[in-house]
Amino acid sequence: MTGMHLVYPLVLAVLLFAIGLYGVLARRNAVLVLMSVELMLNAVNINLVAFDMWLRDTLHAGQALTLFVITIAAAEIGLGLAIVLMVFRNRATSDVSELRDLAEPGIGKGANARKARKTGSRRIKSEAA
């Protein structure tokens, strides 16, 4: 038997997918989350090519599907980085945990924030002013 066993690329794909999943769940920076998603997509690509070669498909459907996944991943990263760049310009942060809902920047938690949300203003005027 010539060639490589199926186990080697599958183990590599599982490791890449696990690293990507950890990055998506544990990271707070939006750029690192996008990079982790790319790692997960690359793990899928390795699986597609490995199973295509293992099954000896004459149409090479796994490799063709891999080209589509690479194209979609490139579009996803382009749009994702554009969105992250616009959010960074507006909010001055790319921290995913600080980007909740569609709340306006500067409105945090607490009584003043609840008053500001009810009145629709960003700042509560002090009583002295």
PERA-V30732 format. One record per pair of residues at least 24 apart in sequence whose ideal C-beta (glycine too) atoms are under 8 Angstrom apart, sorted by the first residue. I is the first residue (numbers start at 1). GAP is how many residues later the second one is. Records with the same first field share a line. If there is no record, write none. Layout:
I->GAP ; GAP
//
This chain:
3->50
6->44 ; 45 ; 48
9->37 ; 38 ; 40 ; 41
10->37 ; 40
12->31 ; 34
13->30 ; 31 ; 33 ; 34 ; 37
14->29
16->24 ; 26 ; 27 ; 30
17->26 ; 27
27->69
28->67 ; 68 ; 69
29->65 ; 66 ; 67
30->50 ; 54 ; 57 ; 64 ; 65 ; 66 ; 69
31->50 ; 53 ; 63
33->63
34->43 ; 46 ; 47 ; 50
37->39 ; 43
38->35 ; 39
41->28 ; 32
44->25
45->24 ; 25
//
